[in-house]
Structure formats: structure tokens, C-alpha cells
């Protein structure tokens, strides 16, 4: 009886040790498994002048096979309008709507910017929808949101600068010069014989005006 008990205890201990070893070896493998992210923007930064219309190609990459990829941007950023090729409600990839693991392709959007006081950032919320290329019950749809940062450049004030630095310099110079000069001369001579009178008058004004006046007077004498 005791012999059977000892054999049962040994079997139970062996099974417990084997289970612990399997759990310890499988836990790191599960923890090391990479997270399945699917398609996402590789470089989520765009740049554009104010009051302009430009096309931007958003580069997407996936760490797994992804099908039926669609992208659209929330049109709620201030002074920003977004639309897509062929006037569709969303955009897709340039070749087709699929990406293999590690593959890259771009999705095109059009952006119109408004007037800004200085160079500023606008955050565009991009929706990226795809599935796992399966059918029926095995099909899984992924919908992720990623921010795209658009830099809108101020072109009227020397490009401005992100921050609070502004510099405006205005110089105006007006010079007006007026000058009025009036010269009068009167001469009267009286006497026995002949009398001559001469008068000269000169006038100058500040600015660019000069006036000169000359006057001659003659007076007759009685003999």
C-alpha cells in the first residue's frame, strides 16, 4: 500500500514540475510576440505655404498583410480643407488597396490652406481602415486613428517662425519744401536836377523755393 502511495506521489510531482517548466518557457515567447499594428503612416509630417493648394503623398507601411486599405482625414482643422483624388470620400494606395508585411505605398490627398498670422501647426486626424485579408468568420477589420502634423508657413512676414517671434519694420519719409520770395524796390528822388532811386529786394524760403525781386524807380527832377 505504501509502495503505491510513493509511486503516485512521484508521478504527481513529475507532472507538476513538467507543467511549471512549460509555463515558464512559453511565457517569454508570448511576451516577445510583436504587436499587430497593421498599416500606419511612416512619416506623419507635412508642410505647405499659406493660401495654397498642394497634393501630399502619405507613405504607409504595414507589419502584416493588410487588404482594402482606406484613408480619410477629419476636415475639422481651422482654415484647412481636405479632399481626395477623383472626388472620392476617401483615398487608397497608388498601386492597389493591399500591403504585404514590410511593404510600403502612398495614399494621396489634396490640402487647401488659409491665411495665418505666423507659421503654425495644424493637426489632421487620419483614419486608416483595413482588414486581415481573410473571409467569413476569420475576417478582422482594423480602424486606427493617427495624427498627421501639417506645418502652414507664413509667407508674408519672412516665414515667421514657430513660437512668438514677429518683426515688422515700416519706414516712411516725406520731405516738402516751399519757399516764397517777394522782392520789391521803390525809389523816389526829388531835387534840382535829376534824381535816381534804386531799390533791391531779395526773399528766400525754407525748402526748395527761392524768390528774387528787383525793383527800379526813377524820379524826375524840376529845373
DRENTITOR-123894 format. One record per residue: residue number from 1; residue in three letters; x, y, z of N, C-alpha, C, O, CB in turn. Coordinates in steps of 0.05 Angstrom, whole numbers, m for minus. Each point is the difference from the previous one (the first is absolute). Glycine has a CB too. Layout:
<recs>
[rec NUM Ala [X Y Z] [X Y Z] [X Y Z] [X Y Z] [X Y Z]]
...
</recs>
This chain:
<recs>
[rec 1 Unk [17 m24 0] [m17 24 0] [17 25 0] [m4 19 m15] [m32 m44 39]]
[rec 2 Unk [56 24 m6] [18 23 1] [15 4 m26] [7 22 m8] [m3 m28 57]]
[rec 3 Unk [2 m17 m62] [15 1 m26] [m16 14 m21] [11 17 m14] [12 m59 26]]
[rec 4 Unk [m49 37 m14] [m17 13 m20] [m3 30 6] [m1 16 m18] [m24 m59 11]]
[rec 5 Unk [24 49 33] [m2 28 7] [25 16 m8] [m1 22 m11] [m28 m34 49]]
[rec 6 Unk [53 m1 m34] [25 13 m8] [1 4 m30] [9 21 m9] [15 m41 49]]
[rec 7 Unk [m33 0 m55] [0 3 m30] [m19 22 m9] [7 15 m18] [4 m64 14]]
[rec 8 Unk [m34 51 16] [m19 21 m7] [11 27 7] [m4 19 m16] [m34 m50 24]]
[rec 9 Unk [51 35 14] [11 26 7] [22 7 m19] [3 24 m8] [m13 m32 56]]
[rec 10 Unk [27 m11 m57] [21 6 m19] [m12 8 m27] [11 19 m13] [19 m52 36]]
[rec 11 Unk [m51 20 m32] [m13 7 m25] [m12 28 1] [3 16 m19] [m13 m64 10]]
[rec 12 Unk [m3 55 31] [m12 26 4] [22 22 0] [m4 21 m12] [m34 m41 38]]
[rec 13 Unk [60 15 m12] [22 20 1] [12 4 m27] [7 22 m8] [2 m35 55]]
[rec 14 Unk [m6 m9 m63] [12 3 m27] [m19 16 m18] [10 17 m15] [14 m61 21]]
[rec 15 Unk [m49 39 m5] [m20 15 m16] [0 29 7] [m1 17 m17] [m27 m58 13]]
[rec 16 Unk [30 47 30] [0 28 9] [25 15 m10] [m1 22 m10] [m26 m35 50]]
[rec 17 Unk [50 m1 m38] [25 13 m9] [0 4 m30] [9 21 m10] [15 m43 48]]
[rec 18 Unk [m35 3 m53] [m2 3 m29] [m18 23 m8] [7 15 m18] [1 m64 13]]
[rec 19 Unk [m31 52 19] [m18 23 m6] [13 26 6] [m4 19 m15] [m34 m49 25]]
[rec 20 Unk [52 32 12] [13 25 7] [22 7 m21] [2 23 m7] [m11 m31 56]]
[rec 21 Unk [23 m12 m58] [21 5 m20] [m12 10 m26] [11 18 m13] [18 m53 35]]
[rec 22 Unk [m51 23 m30] [m13 8 m25] [m11 28 2] [2 16 m19] [m13 m63 10]]
[rec 23 Unk [0 54 32] [m11 28 3] [22 20 0] [m3 22 m11] [m35 m40 36]]
[rec 24 Unk [61 12 m12] [22 18 1] [13 4 m28] [9 22 m6] [0 m35 54]]
[rec 25 Unk [m8 m7 m64] [12 3 m27] [m19 13 m20] [9 14 m18] [18 m54 28]]
[rec 26 Unk [m53 36 m6] [m19 12 m19] [m6 29 6] [m7 15 m18] [m13 m60 12]]
[rec 27 Unk [22 54 31] [m6 28 7] [18 19 m14] [m10 20 m11] [m6 m36 55]]
[rec 28 Unk [43 13 m44] [17 19 m14] [m6 1 m30] [1 21 m12] [34 m28 46]]
[rec 29 Unk [m42 m16 m46] [m6 0 m29] [m25 16 m5] [m1 14 m20] [23 m59 16]]
[rec 30 Unk [m42 43 21] [m25 15 m4] [6 30 4] [m11 17 m14] [m17 m56 29]]
[rec 31 Unk [45 45 5] [6 29 5] [16 12 m23] [m2 24 m5] [1 m34 54]]
[rec 32 Unk [18 m6 m62] [17 10 m22] [m15 4 m26] [11 11 m19] [27 m32 42]]
[rec 33 Unk [m62 10 m25] [m15 3 m25] [m6 29 m6] [m12 13 17] [m8 m59 m10]]
[rec 34 Unk [27 56 m31] [m5 28 m6] [m29 6 m3] [m16 m17 m7] [60 19 m16]]
[rec 35 Unk [m52 23 30] [m27 8 m2] [m8 4 m29] [15 12 m16] [m12 10 61]]
[rec 36 Unk [m27 m31 m52] [m10 2 m27] [m12 28 m4] [m22 6 9] [13 m56 m11]]
[rec 37 Unk [23 67 m13] [m8 28 m3] [m14 5 m27] [m18 17 m1] [55 m3 31]]
[rec 38 Unk [m29 m28 m51] [m12 5 m26] [11 25 m13] [21 10 8] [m62 m33 7]]
[rec 39 Unk [27 34 m35] [10 23 m15] [1 25 18] [m18 5 16] [0 m24 m58]]
[rec 40 Unk [39 35 39] [2 26 13] [18 18 m16] [16 m9 m16] [m24 m13 61]]
[rec 41 Unk [6 48 m40] [16 19 m14] [29 m1 10] [6 0 24] [m46 30 m30]]
[rec 42 Unk [59 m32 m13] [28 m2 7] [11 27 9] [14 1 20] [m9 m37 m54]]
[rec 43 Unk [m12 58 21] [9 26 6] [m24 19 2] [m8 11 m21] [54 m19 m2]]
[rec 44 Unk [m58 11 46] [m25 15 2] [4 31 2] [m12 13 17] [m7 m53 6]]
[rec 45 Unk [36 51 m40] [5 28 0] [m3 11 m28] [12 m11 m19] [19 7 59]]
[rec 46 Unk [m46 26 m44] [m3 13 m25] [6 30 3] [m1 10 23] [m34 m44 m37]]
[rec 47 Unk [41 48 m8] [6 28 1] [m11 13 m25] [1 m11 m22] [41 2 49]]
[rec 48 Unk [m52 34 m23] [m13 14 m23] [m2 29 6] [m2 8 24] [m25 m49 m34]]
[rec 49 Unk [28 58 m11] [m3 29 3] [m29 7 6] [m18 m15 m7] [57 23 m25]]
[rec 50 Unk [m43 15 45] [m27 10 4] [m13 8 m27] [14 6 m19] [0 10 65]]
[rec 51 Unk [m40 m16 m46] [m16 7 m24] [10 m15 m25] [5 12 m21] [m14 33 42]]
[rec 52 Unk [11 m71 m19] [9 m16 m22] [m15 m27 m1] [m13 m8 19] [59 30 m16]]
[rec 53 Unk [m44 m35 m26] [m12 m27 m4] [23 m18 m9] [14 5 m19] [m60 14 6]]
[rec 54 Unk [50 m41 28] [22 m18 m6] [m10 m29 3] [m18 m6 16] [52 40 m2]]
[rec 55 Unk [m21 m52 m29] [m5 m29 3] [22 m11 18] [24 6 m4] [m46 m9 m42]]
[rec 56 Unk [14 m14 65] [19 m13 17] [m3 m31 m2] [m23 m10 m2] [22 50 34]]
[rec 57 Unk [23 m54 m32] [0 m29 m1] [8 m10 27] [23 3 9] [m11 m4 m58]]
[rec 58 Unk [m31 m12 63] [5 m11 27] [10 m29 m3] [m15 m17 m10] [m21 48 31]]
[rec 59 Unk [60 m36 m12] [13 m26 m3] [m10 m19 22] [1 7 24] [40 14 m46]]
[rec 60 Unk [m52 m44 15] [m10 m20 19] [16 m25 m2] [10 m8 m21] [m56 27 17]]
[rec 61 Unk [50 m31 27] [14 m26 2] [m16 m18 20] [m12 10 19] [58 12 m29]]
[rec 62 Unk [m45 m48 5] [m14 m19 17] [19 m22 10] [18 m8 m15] [m61 18 m9]]
[rec 63 Unk [39 m19 49] [17 m22 10] [m14 m27 m4] [10 m20 9] [9 51 24]]
[rec 64 Unk [m41 m31 m47] [m15 m24 m7] [m14 4 m26] [m2 22 m10] [m4 m35 59]]
[rec 65 Unk [m4 m8 m60] [m16 2 m25] [m26 15 7] [m14 m7 19] [34 m35 m38]]
[rec 66 Unk [m26 62 2] [m24 17 5] [m14 4 m27] [14 5 m20] [7 18 60]]
[rec 67 Unk [m47 m25 m40] [m16 3 m25] [m21 22 3] [m7 7 23] [15 m56 m34]]
[rec 68 Unk [m18 58 m12] [m21 20 0] [6 24 17] [m16 9 17] [m16 m46 m25]]
[rec 69 Unk [56 48 4] [10 23 16] [m13 26 m10] [m1 6 m24] [45 m30 32]]
[rec 70 Unk [m55 38 10] [m12 27 m5] [10 20 20] [6 m7 23] [m47 m15 m43]]
[rec 71 Unk [43 47 11] [9 21 18] [m17 25 m6] [m5 7 m23] [52 m26 24]]
[rec 72 Unk [m55 32 20] [m13 26 m2] [8 17 24] [8 m10 21] [m47 m9 m47]]
[rec 73 Unk [35 45 23] [9 19 21] [m24 16 9] [m16 10 m16] [63 m7 m4]]
[rec 74 Unk [m50 0 46] [m21 17 11] [5 29 m9] [21 11 4] [m26 m42 36]]
[rec 75 Unk [m16 42 m52] [3 28 m11] [m10 20 21] [m19 15 m5] [12 m33 m42]]
[rec 76 Unk [20 18 70] [m8 18 21] [22 19 9] [m3 15 20] [m29 m50 m5]]
[rec 77 Unk [55 34 m28] [22 18 8] [m7 28 m11] [m11 3 m21] [45 m41 20]]
[rec 78 Unk [m26 58 17] [m7 28 m7] [15 9 m26] [24 m5 m2] [m32 15 51]]
[rec 79 Unk [m6 2 m67] [11 11 m25] [12 m22 m18] [18 5 m16] [m9 38 40]]
[rec 80 Unk [m18 m68 m22] [10 m22 m16] [m23 m15 m13] [m20 m6 12] [59 1 19]]
[rec 81 Unk [m36 0 m57] [m19 m16 m15] [15 m24 m12] [22 3 m11] [m51 37 1]]
[rec 82 Unk [17 m64 12] [13 m24 m11] [m19 m14 m18] [m24 m2 5] [51 m3 37]]
[rec 83 Unk [m17 m4 m65] [m16 m17 m18] [18 m21 m13] [25 1 4] [m58 36 m12]]
[rec 84 Unk [21 m55 m8] [14 m24 m9] [m2 m3 m30] [m17 12 m12] [8 m34 56]]
[rec 85 Unk [28 7 m56] [m1 m4 m29] [m28 m11 m9] [m12 m15 14] [62 8 m15]]
[rec 86 Unk [m57 16 m23] [m26 m9 m12] [m24 9 16] [m22 m12 m2] [46 m27 m18]]
[rec 87 Unk [m20 59 38] [m22 10 16] [m13 m22 17] [m25 1 5] [17 35 m39]]
[rec 88 Unk [24 m55 42] [m11 m22 17] [m2 9 29] [9 22 7] [12 m56 m38]]
[rec 89 Unk [m34 18 48] [m2 6 28] [24 m9 16] [1 5 24] [m51 m8 m29]]
[rec 90 Unk [68 m11 m8] [24 m10 14] [21 m5 m22] [m6 3 m24] [m20 m24 62]]
[rec 91 Unk [50 15 m30] [22 m6 m18] [11 m28 6] [m4 m10 22] [16 59 m27]]
[rec 92 Unk [2 m61 m14] [12 m26 4] [29 2 m11] [10 22 m4] [m55 m46 0]]
[rec 93 Unk [57 1 0] [28 m1 m8] [3 4 m30] [m19 m2 m15] [29 m28 54]]
[rec 94 Unk [14 36 m48] [5 7 m28] [m2 m25 m18] [m10 3 m22] [39 35 37]]
[rec 95 Unk [m20 m61 m5] [0 m24 m17] [m27 m15 2] [m14 m4 m19] [64 1 24]]
[rec 96 Unk [m56 m5 20] [m25 m13 5] [m7 6 30] [13 17 13] [m5 m54 m49]]
[rec 97 Unk [m27 22 47] [m8 6 27] [12 m20 20] [m12 m4 21] [m30 23 m39]]
[rec 98 Unk [64 m32 11] [11 m21 16] [30 5 6] [14 12 m16] [m47 m45 m4]]
[rec 99 Unk [42 24 44] [28 1 7] [8 m27 12] [m15 m12 16] [12 62 m7]]
[rec 100 Unk [26 m60 m17] [12 m24 13] [16 9 24] [5 24 3] [m4 m49 m47]]
[rec 101 Unk [7 7 60] [16 6 24] [26 14 m8] [15 m11 m17] [m36 m28 42]]
[rec 102 Unk [27 62 m15] [24 15 m6] [m1 16 m25] [19 14 m6] [4 m49 29]]
[rec 103 Unk [m45 35 m38] [m3 14 m25] [m9 29 6] [m15 5 19] [5 m48 m44]]
[rec 104 Unk [17 62 7] [m8 28 3] [m13 9 m26] [6 m10 m22] [31 19 55]]
[rec 105 Unk [m55 10 m30] [m13 13 m23] [m12 26 11] [m2 4 24] [m8 m48 m48]]
[rec 106 Unk [2 62 6] [m10 26 9] [m29 3 m7] [m11 m11 m19] [57 31 15]]
[rec 107 Unk [m60 m3 20] [m27 9 m5] [0 30 m4] [12 14 16] [m31 m53 11]]
[rec 108 Unk [6 49 m48] [1 28 m7] [m24 15 11] [m23 m11 0] [48 0 m42]]
[rec 109 Unk [m21 35 52] [m21 18 8] [6 28 m11] [23 7 m6] [m32 m34 48]]
[rec 110 Unk [m11 44 m44] [3 28 m8] [m7 17 24] [m20 m5 14] [10 m5 m63]]
[rec 111 Unk [26 32 53] [m5 17 23] [0 29 m9] [18 8 m15] [4 m42 46]]
[rec 112 Unk [m42 49 m22] [m1 29 m4] [4 14 27] [m15 m6 19] [m16 1 m60]]
[rec 113 Unk [49 23 42] [6 15 25] [m11 28 m1] [m2 12 m22] [43 m40 30]]
[rec 114 Unk [m47 40 15] [m9 27 1] [22 19 9] [23 m7 m1] [m69 m10 11]]
[rec 115 Unk [38 40 m1] [18 21 9] [8 m4 29] [m17 m5 16] [m3 38 m49]]
[rec 116 Unk [46 m30 39] [9 m3 27] [16 25 8] [11 14 m18] [m9 m64 14]]
[rec 117 Unk [m1 57 29] [14 23 10] [30 m5 2] [16 18 m3] [m57 m4 27]]
[rec 118 Unk [48 m39 m19] [28 m9 1] [0 m29 m6] [m21 m13 0] [34 49 34]]
[rec 119 Unk [11 m48 m38] [2 m28 m6] [m12 m16 23] [8 4 23] [34 4 m51]]
[rec 120 Unk [m60 m26 21] [m15 m15 21] [m2 m29 m7] [4 m8 m23] [m29 49 34]]
[rec 121 Unk [18 m58 9] [m6 m28 m4] [m30 m5 m1] [m15 14 14] [58 m26 9]]
[rec 122 Unk [m50 m7 m40] [m28 m9 0] [0 m31 3] [16 m13 m14] [m31 53 m16]]
[rec 123 Unk [m2 m50 47] [m1 m29 5] [m23 m11 m16] [m23 7 4] [43 m2 42]]
[rec 124 Unk [m13 m23 m65] [m20 m14 m16] [m4 m28 10] [20 m15 1] [m8 44 m41]]
[rec 125 Unk [m36 m36 47] [m5 m27 11] [m6 m19 m23] [m21 2 m13] [4 17 57]]
[rec 126 Unk [36 m38 m49] [m3 m18 m22] [m12 m27 10] [9 m11 20] [31 33 m43]]
[rec 127 Unk [m60 m32 8] [m12 m26 6] [11 m20 m21] [m2 5 m24] [m41 17 44]]
[rec 128 Unk [54 m44 m10] [11 m21 m17] [m16 m26 6] [2 m10 22] [45 32 m23]]
[rec 129 Unk [m61 m31 m20] [m17 m24 3] [11 m21 m18] [7 5 m23] [m48 23 35]]
[rec 130 Unk [42 m53 m2] [10 m23 m16] [m12 m26 12] [m12 1 21] [55 24 m34]]
[rec 131 Unk [m38 m47 0] [m7 m26 11] [23 m19 m4] [20 7 m12] [m69 0 2]]
[rec 132 Unk [46 m32 21] [23 m19 0] [0 m19 m23] [12 m21 1] [m14 24 48]]
[rec 133 Unk [m11 5 m71] [0 m16 m25] [m13 m27 3] [7 m19 m15] [35 43 2]]
[rec 134 Unk [m60 m27 32] [m14 m25 4] [m29 3 m8] [m9 23 m5] [41 m36 43]]
[rec 135 Unk [m47 m9 m38] [m28 1 m8] [m17 m14 22] [10 m16 16] [3 16 m65]]
[rec 136 Unk [m38 7 49] [m18 m13 19] [6 6 29] [7 23 7] [m13 m58 m41]]
[rec 137 Unk [3 15 51] [4 4 29] [28 8 7] [5 12 21] [m41 m45 m13]]
[rec 138 Unk [55 27 m25] [28 6 7] [9 28 m8] [22 9 6] [m12 m57 m13]]
[rec 139 Unk [m28 63 m6] [6 27 m8] [0 19 24] [m19 0 15] [m1 m9 m61]]
[rec 140 Unk [41 25 48] [2 20 22] [5 27 m13] [18 3 m16] [m1 m38 49]]
[rec 141 Unk [m32 55 m24] [2 27 m11] [14 17 21] [m7 0 24] [m35 m5 m52]]
[rec 142 Unk [62 20 19] [15 18 18] [m6 29 m8] [0 8 m23] [37 m42 29]]
[rec 143 Unk [m42 50 15] [m5 29 m4] [17 15 20] [m6 1 24] [m41 m9 m41]]
[rec 144 Unk [69 20 8] [17 15 18] [1 30 m8] [m6 7 m23] [34 m49 31]]
[rec 145 Unk [m22 59 11] [1 29 m4] [28 9 6] [12 m7 20] [m60 13 m7]]
[rec 146 Unk [59 10 m31] [27 10 3] [1 29 m8] [m12 8 m19] [31 m53 9]]
[rec 147 Unk [m6 61 27] [2 29 m6] [21 6 m21] [23 m10 1] [m37 19 46]]
[rec 148 Unk [7 8 m66] [18 10 m20] [5 29 6] [m19 16 2] [3 m49 m38]]
[rec 149 Unk [41 41 39] [6 28 7] [7 15 m25] [19 m6 m15] [m2 m8 60]]
[rec 150 Unk [m33 35 m51] [5 17 m23] [11 27 9] [m13 14 16] [m25 m37 m41]]
[rec 151 Unk [61 31 15] [12 26 5] [m9 19 m22] [6 m4 m23] [34 m16 47]]
[rec 152 Unk [m54 42 m16] [m10 20 m19] [19 24 3] [1 13 21] [m50 m29 m18]]
[rec 153 Unk [64 22 m24] [21 20 0] [m12 28 m6] [m15 3 m19] [49 m37 5]]
[rec 154 Unk [m27 54 31] [m7 28 m5] [20 11 m21] [23 2 6] [m42 3 42]]
[rec 155 Unk [8 3 m71] [17 10 m22] [1 30 m1] [15 11 m16] [m25 m53 m9]]
[rec 156 Unk [m6 56 41] [m1 29 m2] [19 14 18] [8 23 m5] [m55 m27 m8]]
[rec 157 Unk [55 m9 35] [17 13 20] [27 m15 1] [10 m5 22] [m50 20 4]]
[rec 158 Unk [51 m21 m49] [26 m12 0] [1 m29 11] [20 m9 9] [m2 54 m4]]
[rec 159 Unk [m41 m59 m7] [m1 m27 9] [m7 m3 29] [m6 m21 10] [39 11 m44]]
[rec 160 Unk [m32 33 49] [m7 m1 29] [18 m19 14] [25 1 m3] [m72 9 m8]]
[rec 161 Unk [36 m27 27] [15 m20 16] [m18 m11 21] [m16 15 12] [59 9 m21]]
[rec 162 Unk [m42 m50 13] [m17 m11 21] [8 11 27] [23 m2 7] [m29 m40 m34]]
[rec 163 Unk [m12 54 41] [5 13 25] [m14 27 0] [m21 3 m12] [66 m27 16]]
[rec 164 Unk [m33 43 10] [m12 26 2] [19 22 m9] [2 21 12] [m29 m37 26]]
[rec 165 Unk [41 12 m60] [18 19 m10] [m11 13 m25] [m5 m13 m20] [43 m12 39]]
[rec 166 Unk [m42 51 m18] [m9 15 m23] [15 26 m2] [8 12 20] [m54 m33 m16]]
[rec 167 Unk [52 29 m28] [13 25 m4] [m10 15 m24] [m1 m11 m22] [41 m8 44]]
[rec 168 Unk [m49 43 m18] [m10 16 m22] [15 27 1] [2 12 21] [m48 m35 m20]]
[rec 169 Unk [55 31 m24] [13 26 m1] [m12 17 m23] [m1 m9 m22] [43 m11 40]]
[rec 170 Unk [m51 43 m11] [m12 18 m20] [14 27 1] [2 12 22] [m47 m36 m19]]
[rec 171 Unk [54 33 m25] [14 26 0] [m13 17 m21] [m3 m8 m23] [46 m12 39]]
[rec 172 Unk [m50 44 m9] [m12 20 m18] [15 26 3] [5 9 22] [m51 m32 m19]]
[rec 173 Unk [52 35 m25] [13 26 1] [m13 19 m20] [m1 m6 m24] [44 m15 39]]
[rec 174 Unk [m52 44 m6] [m12 20 m17] [15 26 3] [4 9 23] [m49 m32 m20]]
[rec 175 Unk [53 35 m24] [14 26 2] [m14 20 m19] [m2 m5 m24] [45 m18 36]]
[rec 176 Unk [m52 44 m1] [m13 21 m15] [14 27 5] [3 8 23] [m47 m33 m21]]
[rec 177 Unk [52 37 m23] [12 26 3] [m14 21 m16] [m5 m4 m24] [49 m18 32]]
[rec 178 Unk [m52 44 4] [m14 21 m14] [14 26 7] [7 6 23] [m51 m31 m22]]
[rec 179 Unk [47 41 m20] [12 26 5] [m13 21 m17] [m5 m3 m24] [48 m19 36]]
[rec 180 Unk [m49 44 0] [m12 23 m13] [18 24 4] [6 7 23] [m53 m26 m17]]
[rec 181 Unk [54 30 m27] [17 24 2] [m11 23 m16] [m6 m3 m23] [46 m26 30]]
[rec 182 Unk [m44 50 6] [m10 24 m13] [19 24 5] [6 7 22] [m54 m24 m16]]
[rec 183 Unk [57 28 m27] [17 23 2] [m11 25 m13] [m9 m1 m23] [48 m30 25]]
[rec 184 Unk [m40 51 11] [m10 25 m11] [20 23 6] [11 2 22] [m59 m18 m16]]
[rec 185 Unk [50 32 m25] [18 23 5] [m12 26 m12] [m9 0 m23] [49 m31 22]]
[rec 186 Unk [m42 50 16] [m11 26 m8] [21 22 5] [11 2 21] [m58 m18 m11]]
[rec 187 Unk [51 32 m30] [19 22 4] [m13 26 m10] [m10 2 m22] [49 m33 16]]
[rec 188 Unk [m38 51 21] [m10 26 m7] [21 21 5] [12 2 22] [m59 m16 m11]]
[rec 189 Unk [52 29 m31] [21 22 3] [m12 27 m7] [m13 3 m21] [49 m36 11]]
[rec 190 Unk [m32 51 26] [m9 28 m5] [24 18 4] [16 m3 19] [m64 m8 m4]]
[rec 191 Unk [49 30 m31] [22 20 3] [3 17 m25] [m14 m3 m20] [38 m28 51]]
[rec 192 Unk [m7 49 m29] [6 17 m22] [19 m14 m19] [23 m4 7] [m31 46 20]]
[rec 193 Unk [m1 m50 m48] [16 m14 m19] [m13 m27 m5] [m24 m2 m7] [66 25 23]]
[rec 194 Unk [m26 m43 m13] [m11 m27 m6] [5 m18 25] [21 1 13] [m11 5 m62]]
[rec 195 Unk [m30 m20 55] [2 m18 23] [m5 m29 m8] [m18 m6 m16] [3 43 46]]
[rec 196 Unk [30 m54 m20] [m3 m29 m6] [m3 m16 26] [13 5 20] [15 1 m62]]
[rec 197 Unk [m46 m23 42] [m5 m18 23] [1 m29 m8] [m12 m8 m19] [m16 44 41]]
[rec 198 Unk [43 m51 m7] [2 m29 m6] [m8 m16 25] [8 6 22] [30 3 m55]]
[rec 199 Unk [m53 m30 29] [m8 m17 22] [3 m30 m8] [m7 m7 m22] [m25 43 38]]
[rec 200 Unk [42 m52 2] [4 m28 m5] [m13 m16 24] [4 7 23] [39 2 m50]]
[rec 201 Unk [m57 m29 20] [m12 m17 21] [5 m30 m6] [m4 m9 m22] [m31 44 31]]
[rec 202 Unk [45 m50 10] [5 m28 m3] [m15 m16 22] [0 8 23] [46 2 m43]]
[rec 203 Unk [m59 m31 12] [m15 m17 20] [7 m30 m4] [1 m9 m23] [m38 43 25]]
[rec 204 Unk [41 m49 20] [6 m28 m2] [m19 m15 20] [m6 10 22] [55 m1 m35]]
[rec 205 Unk [m57 m32 5] [m17 m16 18] [12 m28 4] [16 m9 m16] [m56 33 m1]]
[rec 206 Unk [34 m36 40] [11 m26 7] [m11 m21 m19] [m24 m1 m6] [29 15 54]]
[rec 207 Unk [12 m31 m56] [m8 m22 m18] [14 4 m27] [24 5 m1] [m69 m9 23]]
[rec 208 Unk [30 0 m42] [12 1 m27] [m11 24 m16] [m1 m1 m24] [8 m49 26]]
[rec 209 Unk [m14 71 12] [m11 23 m15] [16 24 5] [8 6 23] [m54 m25 m19]]
[rec 210 Unk [52 34 m24] [15 24 2] [m15 22 m16] [m10 m5 m21] [54 m21 26]]
[rec 211 Unk [m44 49 7] [m14 22 m14] [19 24 m1] [12 7 20] [m57 m24 m6]]
[rec 212 Unk [46 29 m36] [17 24 m4] [m18 22 m12] [m15 m5 m18] [58 m24 11]]
[rec 213 Unk [m40 52 18] [m15 22 m10] [18 25 m4] [16 6 17] [m58 m24 6]]
[rec 214 Unk [39 30 m45] [15 24 m6] [m19 23 m8] [m19 m4 m15] [59 m24 0]]
[rec 215 Unk [m35 51 26] [m17 23 m7] [17 24 m6] [19 6 15] [m56 m25 13]]
[rec 216 Unk [31 33 m48] [14 25 m8] [m20 23 0] [m22 m3 m11] [57 m23 m16]]
[rec 217 Unk [m26 48 38] [m18 23 0] [15 25 m11] [24 4 6] [m50 m23 33]]
[rec 218 Unk [13 34 m53] [11 25 m11] [m18 23 7] [m24 m1 m1] [46 m24 m37]]
[rec 219 Unk [m9 46 45] [m15 25 7] [10 23 m17] [24 5 m2] [m33 m22 49]]
[rec 220 Unk [m9 32 m57] [7 23 m17] [6 25 18] [m13 5 20] [m16 m23 m57]]
[rec 221 Unk [49 32 29] [7 25 14] [m9 25 m14] [m1 1 m25] [40 m25 43]]
[rec 222 Unk [m47 44 m3] [m9 26 m11] [23 20 m2] [15 4 20] [m62 m13 m1]]
[rec 223 Unk [49 22 m41] [21 19 m4] [m13 28 1] [14 20 m4] [14 m53 m25]]
</recs>
